[in-house]
Amino acid sequence: MYIGSTDNRGLHHLIYEIVDNSIDEALAGFCTRIEVTLHQDGSASVADNGRGIPVDIMKDQGKPALEVVMTKLHAGGKFGGGGYKVSGGLHGVGLSVVNALSERLQVTVMRHGKQYSQEYRRGTPVTPLKATGKADTTGTYIRFWPDPEVFEELGFHWDIVSHRLRELAFLNKALTILLRDERVDLDYTFYFEGGISAFVKYLNRDKGWVNLRPLHVEREIDGNTVEVALQYNQGFTENVLAFANDINTVEGGSHLTGFRSALTSVLNKYARKANLMREQDPNLTGDDVREGLTAVISVKVREPQFEGQTKTKLGNSEVRGQVETVFSEAFTQYLEENPPDARRIIEKCLVAARARDAAKRARELVQRKSLLESSTLPGKLADCSERDPSLC
């Protein structure tokens, strides 16, 4: 199942698959606006001002490229590496799967000064691709009705869709994403010039900042792009989001592993260099340095290796070293250039370490005490029933 499931999560994944294709156009520099509409009849549509899906006849298929993309797996423009430098819709199956899982789907393409349209039913074209008029712009419009025979429940939720679109707007600064809900006459536009630095500030709102100015670094290394933003708050929970080609890799992967390794290493080295830790003090652990941490990691990888079409984990081994290198250098420089912020970060980590150590000692004390107070002996041993020691 390319969308992961047929429940509510899988239903919303249909929208994400189409939006991912529009995002690919934005990453390639051809799209500046995406509009997502939740319609009153239960359908949803995605429109962008990209180049439009190609409509020319493919000689090896004898069909328009649009129809091939909509009906065949692995037929997308980025499959095989020739279409996009960086792509989130990796496998070339997104549109064809959405089409197959839709009771009905309409697609309109504006390209070459013309408007082309075609309609499908459960993945099968019911009308030929035809020019329906002139167009003074370019782009793609797709509207689909999820198949009630496939999905356990129907009905898109504003909160779920808006959460994902907000993420994408933060990850692609200066990209406009409009979400419209015709069911309640509501629309909202997401647009962020600050990128993932603004994302971190948004996540930390009302939590109290430890370092006022978030760390931000963006750098290309060996053809891949690594971008990290970080800020500590006065809370106690970790909130680290990791993205690969704009896909939220909720299970992490090599980019998250590289980030965590560099974070712990840099803070331990700086704390000792700045004499904020004594020589005999044990190193800060990963748990210590991630308490109250908010961070966003975004990597753009030429040939990403995801686990499954739902792309929940990044597997590229080389990305770990790239993230470690870029983040280590930037974070070390940030700490050295901002001593007051650096001191507050280290102090927060040391408080977390002392709390962890105190909790460990308290737990061990309770465990020892409960063993001593136990009225029965373990195993084959039994309590002595005689009071005269000579008889025992």
NORCORPE-V803848 format. One record per run of one state. SS is the DSSP state (~ for helix, > for strand, _ for the rest). FROM is the first residue (numbers start at 0). TO is the last residue. If there is no record, write none. Layout:
[[SS	FROM	TO] [SS	FROM	TO]]
This chain:
[[_	0	6] [~	7	26] [_	27	31] [>	32	37] [_	38	42] [>	43	47] [_	48	55] [>	56	57] [_	58	61] [>	62	63] [~	64	70] [_	71	92] [~	93	99] [_	100	100] [>	101	110] [_	111	112] [>	113	120] [_	121	122] [>	123	124] [_	125	128] [>	129	133] [_	134	137] [>	138	145] [_	146	156] [~	157	170] [_	171	174] [>	175	180] [_	181	184] [>	185	189] [_	190	193] [~	194	202] [_	203	207] [>	208	208] [_	209	213] [>	214	220] [_	221	222] [>	223	232] [_	233	237] [>	238	243] [_	244	245] [>	246	247] [_	248	251] [>	252	252] [~	253	272] [_	273	284] [~	285	288] [_	289	291] [>	292	299] [_	300	304] [>	305	305] [_	306	312] [>	313	313] [_	314	315] [~	316	336] [_	337	337] [~	338	371] [_	372	387] [~	388	390] [_	391	391]]
